[in-house]
Amino acid sequence: MKKIFTFCCLFAAVYANAQSIKTFRMDTWENGYQVMDISNNGKYIGGCSMFMEMFIIDVESGEAHIQNSLDESGGEVRGVSNTGLGVGYNGSNVVTLSAKGEFNILEEPTEEFYGMGEDVSDDGRIIVGAVVNQNYGDEWQKRPCVWIDGVRTMLPEPAAEDLNFNSNGACAKCVSADGSVILGHIIDDMYSEPAVLWVKDGDGYRIDPIYKGLFHPTQYDENLGDYRKYDEPYLIFRWGGISANGKYAVLTISEYLGEEMSEWGFTMINQTENRIGIYNTETRELKIITVDGNHGIDAESSLAPTAIANDGTVVGYTGDGGFRDTRLGFIMKAGEDQPRLLSEVFSEIEEFATYDMNGLNTVTSISADGRYIAGFGFNTTEVDFGEGIMEPVNIAEGFVLDTKPAGSDGISAITEKTTETSEYFTVDGRKLDAPVKGLNIIKASNGETRKVFVK
């Protein structure tokens, strides 16, 4: 049975100085929102719950629509359009879920393959993704494709003679606002996912193999009894995100440092930590950022860049991308040459410090103009386990940071967004007539309290 739940999720808006944050929680502490994408206009977010239910949320109203999983494989919204259309998968189906709660199966599975939607153009007409081989591992695993007005068209793949490594297919992952540039990856034997572009060409797309001359494959040759030798510099050349204007692709880069023989007689391949790569699709220039350790992130820390704005602002999180890795959200603003922690750049937003402390500050997306930054993290709340036993637990919540909200003096922003029945207190419990500069305790009419710092 298909079920869609529509409700206004629990969300709070905290306004401080020139930034504000909205957080989104589910009505049970065991579950939580994992925000995977924000629309380019910053109005909608989508993703999956901790229980693998797909969702879409109207950021302004907080209205959320959750679609139950059609089978045990779950569902997820992976891309969101400016029109409020979320695209992704549910079970083995390519699906859409709108901000109005409309759920639609775009393509059902066949005996040969099933589909996955990955991203969508601003107007909701062009969906990119792949079809997945039902007989996984036989000849190919994924084939890249686009759905234009609901009709699937396959994307070209590099010919065997144009590759110097084994390929098991490819996948389209991200698309520019107008659908003219698509970022994806080739599926190599080591699942390092080297980046590739598809560019609009007439009525179709042509492939742009940006990995050529840059990606250093890890390819074992049974005839040689050893790994093949390559001259390319980057062992990891992984896709990350495409800017809405199609000008920039952000990548994860790791440099090849040679090989050595272990004491057990195995070949060990050495490489650097994962770094930020910014590829200019117009000039074909690649800029690589290595953490210098002077801006709040330890030197030689691995980074997982996830999204890039039209001006080149990059967001992401620290670590190699594994869910158990400690994740600290970061931003590298356009024109800067070092990433910095969100919790330091936006120090007034207490949630970021909490997410960092709990090890899950996962920044996944940024709006086209760089104003809105979205993701999810672990916040801490006390839960009543019965018999008066209150215990602190970490709960997953989604967030949207507005870096340029109205009422940027902080005080006026708080009063504009706080109900008339709210009460204000100092940290030592003194009641106030209105918010003051410094730390304020705000108690809403529903009993909810929160801390807000005003500069």
C-alpha positions as CSV (number, residue, x, y, z in Angstrom):
1,M,0.0,0.0,0.0
2,K,1.2,3.5,-0.9
3,K,1.0,6.0,1.9
4,I,2.0,9.7,2.0
5,F,2.1,11.5,5.3
6,T,1.6,15.3,5.2
7,F,2.3,17.3,8.3
8,C,4.1,20.4,9.5
9,C,7.4,19.1,10.9
10,L,8.9,20.5,14.1
11,F,11.2,23.3,13.1
12,A,12.8,26.2,14.8
13,A,14.2,29.4,13.4
14,V,17.2,30.9,15.2
15,Y,18.3,34.4,14.1
16,A,21.6,35.9,15.0
17,N,23.5,38.8,13.5
18,A,23.5,38.3,9.7
19,Q,22.7,34.6,9.6
20,S,19.8,32.4,10.6
21,I,19.2,28.7,10.7
22,K,16.0,26.6,10.4
23,T,16.1,23.1,11.8
24,F,13.7,20.3,11.0
25,R,12.9,17.3,13.3
26,M,10.6,14.4,13.0
27,D,8.0,13.7,15.7
28,T,9.9,10.7,17.1
29,W,13.4,10.9,18.4
30,E,14.4,7.5,16.9
31,N,13.9,8.8,13.4
32,G,15.3,12.0,11.7
33,Y,15.7,13.9,8.5
34,Q,18.8,13.5,6.3
35,V,18.7,16.4,3.9
36,M,20.4,15.5,0.6
37,D,19.6,18.5,-1.6
38,I,18.2,22.0,-1.6
39,S,16.6,23.6,-4.6
40,N,18.6,26.2,-6.4
41,N,16.2,28.9,-5.2
42,G,16.5,27.7,-1.6
43,K,12.8,27.1,-1.2
44,Y,12.7,23.3,-0.9
45,I,14.7,20.5,0.6
46,G,14.6,16.7,0.2
47,G,16.3,13.5,1.3
48,C,15.5,10.4,3.3
49,S,14.7,9.7,6.9
50,M,16.9,7.5,9.1
51,F,14.3,4.8,8.4
52,M,14.9,5.3,4.6
53,E,11.6,7.1,3.9
54,M,11.8,9.7,1.1
55,F,10.6,13.3,2.0
56,I,10.3,16.8,0.7
57,I,9.9,20.0,2.8
58,D,8.8,23.5,2.1
59,V,11.5,25.5,3.9
60,E,9.4,28.6,4.6
61,S,6.3,26.8,6.0
62,G,7.9,23.7,7.3
63,E,5.3,21.5,5.6
64,A,6.7,18.1,5.0
65,H,5.6,15.2,2.8
66,I,6.9,11.7,3.6
67,Q,6.4,8.7,1.3
68,N,6.6,5.3,2.8
69,S,9.1,2.8,1.4
70,L,7.6,0.5,-1.2
71,D,9.9,-2.3,-0.2
72,E,12.8,-3.1,2.1
73,S,15.3,-1.2,-0.1
74,G,13.8,2.1,1.0
75,G,13.5,5.4,-0.8
76,E,15.2,8.8,-1.1
77,V,14.8,12.2,-2.7
78,R,18.2,13.0,-4.3
79,G,17.5,16.2,-6.2
80,V,14.9,19.0,-5.8
81,S,13.7,21.5,-8.5
82,N,12.8,25.1,-8.0
83,T,9.2,24.1,-8.6
84,G,9.2,21.8,-5.6
85,L,9.6,18.5,-7.4
86,G,11.8,15.9,-5.6
87,V,13.3,13.1,-7.7
88,G,14.9,9.9,-6.6
89,Y,14.0,6.3,-6.1
90,N,11.6,4.2,-4.0
91,G,12.1,0.5,-4.0
92,S,13.2,-0.3,-7.6
93,N,11.2,2.5,-9.1
94,V,12.2,5.9,-10.5
95,V,9.9,8.3,-8.7
96,T,9.0,11.9,-8.0
97,L,7.5,13.5,-4.9
98,S,6.2,17.1,-5.0
99,A,6.0,19.7,-2.3
100,K,2.2,19.3,-2.7
101,G,2.4,15.7,-1.7
102,E,2.0,14.2,-5.2
103,F,3.8,10.9,-5.5
104,N,4.4,9.5,-9.0
105,I,6.2,6.4,-10.3
106,L,8.1,7.6,-13.4
107,E,9.5,4.2,-14.4
108,E,9.0,0.7,-13.0
109,P,11.6,-2.0,-13.0
110,T,11.9,-4.7,-15.7
111,E,13.5,-8.2,-15.5
112,E,16.6,-6.6,-17.0
113,F,17.1,-3.4,-15.0
114,Y,15.6,-0.9,-12.6
115,G,16.2,2.9,-12.6
116,M,17.4,5.6,-10.1
117,G,16.8,9.3,-10.4
118,E,19.7,11.4,-9.1
119,D,19.0,15.1,-9.9
120,V,16.6,17.4,-11.7
121,S,16.7,20.7,-13.6
122,D,15.2,23.8,-12.1
123,D,12.0,23.5,-14.1
124,G,11.6,19.8,-13.2
125,R,11.6,18.7,-16.8
126,I,15.0,17.0,-17.0
127,I,15.9,14.2,-14.6
128,V,19.3,12.5,-14.7
129,G,20.3,9.2,-13.3
130,A,20.9,5.6,-14.4
131,V,19.4,2.2,-15.0
132,V,20.9,-0.6,-12.9
133,N,21.5,-4.1,-14.1
134,Q,19.2,-6.5,-12.3
135,N,21.9,-9.2,-12.9
136,Y,24.4,-7.1,-11.1
137,G,28.0,-7.7,-12.3
138,D,27.1,-9.2,-15.6
139,E,28.9,-7.2,-18.3
140,W,27.7,-3.8,-16.9
141,Q,26.3,-2.4,-13.6
142,K,24.8,1.0,-14.5
143,R,24.0,2.9,-17.7
144,P,23.6,6.7,-17.6
145,C,20.4,8.3,-18.8
146,V,18.1,11.3,-18.7
147,W,14.3,11.5,-18.5
148,I,13.0,14.5,-20.4
149,D,9.3,15.2,-19.9
150,G,9.1,11.6,-18.6
151,V,10.7,9.9,-21.6
152,R,14.0,8.1,-20.9
153,T,17.0,8.6,-23.3
154,M,20.4,6.9,-22.8
155,L,23.5,9.0,-22.5
156,P,26.7,8.1,-24.5
157,E,29.5,6.3,-22.7
158,P,33.2,6.3,-23.6
159,A,34.3,3.7,-26.1
160,A,36.6,1.0,-24.9
161,E,39.4,2.3,-27.0
162,D,39.1,5.7,-25.2
163,L,39.5,4.2,-21.8
164,N,42.8,2.9,-20.3
165,F,41.0,1.0,-17.5
166,N,38.1,-1.4,-17.2
167,S,34.6,0.1,-17.2
168,N,31.4,-1.4,-15.8
169,G,29.2,1.4,-16.9
170,A,28.5,4.9,-15.8
171,C,26.0,7.1,-13.9
172,A,24.7,10.6,-14.2
173,K,24.6,12.3,-10.8
174,C,24.1,16.1,-11.0
175,V,22.7,18.5,-13.5
176,S,22.9,22.3,-14.1
177,A,19.9,24.5,-13.7
178,D,18.9,24.4,-17.4
179,G,20.0,20.8,-18.0
180,S,22.8,21.7,-20.4
181,V,25.7,20.2,-18.3
182,I,25.6,16.9,-16.4
183,L,28.2,15.6,-14.0
184,G,28.6,11.9,-13.3
185,H,31.1,9.2,-13.1
186,I,32.5,6.0,-14.8
187,I,32.3,2.8,-12.8
188,D,35.8,1.4,-12.6
189,D,37.0,-1.8,-10.9
190,M,37.9,0.0,-7.6
191,Y,34.7,2.0,-7.4
192,S,36.7,5.2,-7.2
193,E,34.1,6.8,-9.6
194,P,36.2,9.0,-11.9
195,A,34.3,12.1,-12.9
196,V,32.9,12.7,-16.4
197,L,30.7,15.3,-18.0
198,W,27.9,15.3,-20.5
199,V,27.2,18.5,-22.4
200,K,24.1,19.4,-24.4
201,D,24.8,19.1,-28.1
202,G,21.8,19.7,-30.4
203,D,19.0,17.4,-29.5
204,G,21.3,15.1,-27.4
205,Y,24.4,15.1,-25.3
206,R,28.1,14.5,-26.0
207,I,30.5,13.0,-23.5
208,D,33.4,15.1,-22.1
209,P,35.9,12.7,-20.6
210,I,37.5,15.2,-18.1
211,Y,39.2,12.3,-16.4
212,K,41.5,11.7,-19.3
213,G,45.1,12.6,-18.6
214,L,44.2,13.2,-14.9
215,F,42.8,10.0,-13.4
216,H,45.3,7.3,-12.3
217,P,43.4,4.0,-12.4
218,T,44.1,1.2,-10.0
219,Q,43.9,-1.7,-12.5
220,Y,45.2,-5.2,-11.7
221,D,46.4,-7.1,-14.8
222,E,46.2,-10.9,-14.4
223,N,48.6,-11.4,-17.3
224,L,51.2,-9.2,-15.6
225,G,50.5,-10.5,-12.1
226,D,50.7,-6.9,-10.9
227,Y,49.0,-3.5,-11.2
228,R,49.3,-1.7,-14.6
229,K,51.6,1.4,-14.7
230,Y,50.1,4.8,-15.4
231,D,51.4,8.3,-15.6
232,E,48.3,10.2,-14.6
233,P,48.6,12.1,-11.3
234,Y,45.3,11.5,-9.4
235,L,44.3,8.2,-7.8
236,I,41.0,9.7,-6.8
237,F,39.2,12.0,-9.2
238,R,35.6,11.6,-7.9
239,W,32.5,13.6,-8.7
240,G,31.1,16.0,-6.1
241,G,28.6,18.5,-7.5
242,I,27.9,20.9,-10.4
243,S,27.1,24.6,-10.1
244,A,23.7,25.7,-11.3
245,N,25.2,27.7,-14.1
246,G,27.3,24.7,-15.2
247,K,30.6,26.5,-14.9
248,Y,32.1,24.6,-12.0
249,A,32.4,21.0,-11.0
250,V,33.6,20.3,-7.5
251,L,35.6,17.0,-7.1
252,T,37.4,14.9,-4.5
253,I,41.1,14.6,-5.5
254,S,43.8,12.4,-4.1
255,E,47.3,12.4,-5.6
256,Y,49.1,9.2,-6.5
257,L,52.4,8.9,-4.5
258,G,53.8,5.7,-5.9
259,E,54.0,2.1,-4.7
260,E,56.0,0.0,-2.2
261,M,56.1,-3.6,-1.2
262,S,54.8,-4.5,2.2
263,E,56.5,-6.9,4.5
264,W,53.9,-9.5,3.6
265,G,54.8,-9.3,-0.1
266,F,51.8,-7.2,-1.2
267,T,52.0,-4.1,-3.4
268,M,50.9,-1.0,-1.4
269,I,49.7,2.0,-3.3
270,N,50.4,5.3,-1.6
271,Q,48.3,8.5,-1.9
272,T,47.6,11.8,-0.3
273,E,44.5,12.7,1.8
274,N,41.4,13.6,-0.1
275,R,41.4,17.2,-1.3
276,I,39.1,19.7,-2.9
277,G,39.2,20.0,-6.7
278,I,37.5,22.8,-8.6
279,Y,37.2,22.1,-12.4
280,N,36.2,25.0,-14.6
281,T,34.2,23.6,-17.4
282,E,34.8,26.6,-19.6
283,T,38.6,27.0,-19.3
284,R,39.2,23.3,-18.4
285,E,41.4,24.4,-15.6
286,L,41.7,22.3,-12.4
287,K,42.4,24.0,-9.0
288,I,43.3,21.8,-6.1
289,I,43.0,22.9,-2.4
290,T,45.3,21.3,0.2
291,V,44.4,22.1,3.9
292,D,47.2,24.2,5.4
293,G,46.1,23.7,9.0
294,N,45.7,27.4,9.8
295,H,42.0,27.8,9.4
296,G,40.4,25.5,12.0
297,I,40.9,22.3,10.0
298,D,43.9,20.1,10.7
299,A,46.5,19.9,8.0
300,E,46.3,16.9,5.8
301,S,42.7,16.3,6.8
302,S,40.6,14.5,4.2
303,L,37.7,16.4,2.8
304,A,34.4,15.4,1.1
305,P,33.2,18.4,-1.0
306,T,29.6,18.0,-1.9
307,A,28.3,21.1,-3.7
308,I,29.4,24.3,-5.3
309,A,27.5,27.6,-5.9
310,N,27.6,29.7,-9.1
311,D,30.4,31.9,-7.8
312,G,32.6,29.0,-6.8
313,T,31.7,28.8,-3.1
314,V,32.3,25.2,-2.0
315,V,30.6,23.3,0.9
316,G,31.1,19.8,2.3
317,Y,32.4,18.0,5.4
318,T,35.6,16.5,6.7
319,G,36.5,12.8,6.4
320,D,36.5,10.3,3.7
321,G,32.8,10.1,3.3
322,G,32.1,7.1,5.5
323,F,29.0,7.5,7.7
324,R,31.0,6.5,10.8
325,D,33.7,9.1,10.1
326,T,33.7,12.2,12.2
327,R,32.1,14.9,10.0
328,L,32.7,18.6,10.5
329,G,30.9,20.9,8.1
330,F,33.0,23.3,6.1
331,I,32.7,26.2,3.6
332,M,35.2,27.7,1.3
333,K,33.9,31.0,0.0
334,A,34.5,32.2,-3.5
335,G,37.9,33.9,-3.8
336,E,39.3,32.1,-0.7
337,D,41.9,29.4,-0.9
338,Q,41.2,27.5,2.3
339,P,38.1,25.8,3.7
340,R,36.9,26.8,7.2
341,L,34.6,25.1,9.6
342,L,30.9,26.3,9.5
343,S,31.0,26.4,13.3
344,E,33.7,29.0,13.2
345,V,32.5,31.1,10.2
346,F,29.0,31.2,11.7
347,S,30.0,31.0,15.3
348,E,26.6,32.6,16.4
349,I,24.8,29.5,15.2
350,E,25.1,27.1,18.2
351,E,23.7,24.2,16.3
352,F,26.9,23.9,14.2
353,A,29.1,23.6,17.3
354,T,26.7,20.9,18.6
355,Y,26.8,19.0,15.3
356,D,30.6,19.1,15.3
357,M,30.8,17.9,18.9
358,N,28.5,15.0,18.1
359,G,30.5,14.1,15.0
360,L,27.8,14.5,12.4
361,N,27.7,17.9,10.7
362,T,27.0,16.8,7.1
363,V,26.7,19.6,4.7
364,T,25.2,18.3,1.4
365,S,24.1,21.3,-0.7
366,I,24.1,25.0,-1.5
367,S,21.7,27.2,-3.4
368,A,22.7,28.7,-6.8
369,D,23.5,32.1,-5.3
370,G,25.3,30.6,-2.3
371,R,22.8,32.2,0.2
372,Y,21.3,28.9,1.5
373,I,23.3,26.0,2.8
374,A,21.6,22.7,3.8
375,G,22.5,19.4,5.4
376,F,21.9,17.4,8.6
377,G,23.5,16.8,11.9
378,F,23.1,15.2,15.3
379,N,21.6,17.5,17.9
380,T,21.1,16.5,21.6
381,T,17.8,16.4,23.5
382,E,16.6,14.8,26.6
383,V,14.1,11.9,26.2
384,D,11.7,10.6,28.9
385,F,12.2,6.8,29.1
386,G,9.5,6.4,31.7
387,E,9.5,6.5,35.5
388,G,11.0,9.9,35.5
389,I,14.2,8.8,33.8
390,M,15.4,11.5,31.4
391,E,18.4,10.7,29.3
392,P,20.3,12.8,26.6
393,V,20.2,11.3,23.2
394,N,21.4,12.4,19.8
395,I,18.7,12.9,17.2
396,A,19.2,13.6,13.5
397,E,17.8,16.9,12.3
398,G,17.9,18.7,8.9
399,F,19.0,22.3,8.7
400,V,18.9,25.2,6.3
401,L,21.3,28.1,6.9
402,D,20.3,31.5,5.5
403,T,23.5,33.5,5.3
404,K,21.6,36.8,4.5
405,P,18.3,36.9,6.3
406,A,16.1,40.0,6.7
407,G,16.5,41.9,9.9
408,S,20.3,41.5,9.9
409,D,20.7,43.4,13.1
410,G,19.7,40.3,14.9
411,I,17.3,41.8,17.5
412,S,14.7,42.9,14.9
413,A,15.0,39.5,13.3
414,I,14.2,37.7,16.5
415,T,11.2,40.0,17.4
416,E,9.8,39.6,13.9
417,K,9.9,35.8,14.0
418,T,8.8,35.4,17.7
419,T,5.2,35.1,18.7
420,E,3.6,37.8,20.9
421,T,3.3,35.4,23.8
422,S,7.0,34.5,23.9
423,E,9.1,35.5,26.9
424,Y,12.7,36.6,27.0
425,F,15.2,35.8,29.8
426,T,18.9,36.3,30.5
427,V,21.1,33.3,31.1
428,D,20.7,33.8,34.9
429,G,16.9,33.8,34.7
430,R,16.1,37.5,34.7
431,K,13.0,38.3,32.6
432,L,13.5,40.8,29.8
433,D,11.0,43.0,27.9
434,A,12.8,42.3,24.6
435,P,15.9,40.5,23.4
436,V,19.2,42.2,24.2
437,K,22.7,41.9,22.8
438,G,24.5,38.7,24.0
439,L,22.9,35.4,24.9
440,N,19.1,35.3,25.3
441,I,16.8,32.5,26.5
442,I,13.5,32.6,24.6
443,K,10.5,30.7,25.9
444,A,7.7,30.3,23.3
445,S,4.0,30.0,24.1
446,N,4.1,26.2,23.4
447,G,6.7,25.8,26.2
448,E,9.7,25.3,23.8
449,T,12.8,27.1,24.9
450,R,15.9,28.0,22.8
451,K,19.1,30.0,23.2
452,V,19.9,32.8,20.7
453,F,23.0,34.9,20.6
454,V,22.7,38.5,19.4
455,K,25.7,40.6,18.4
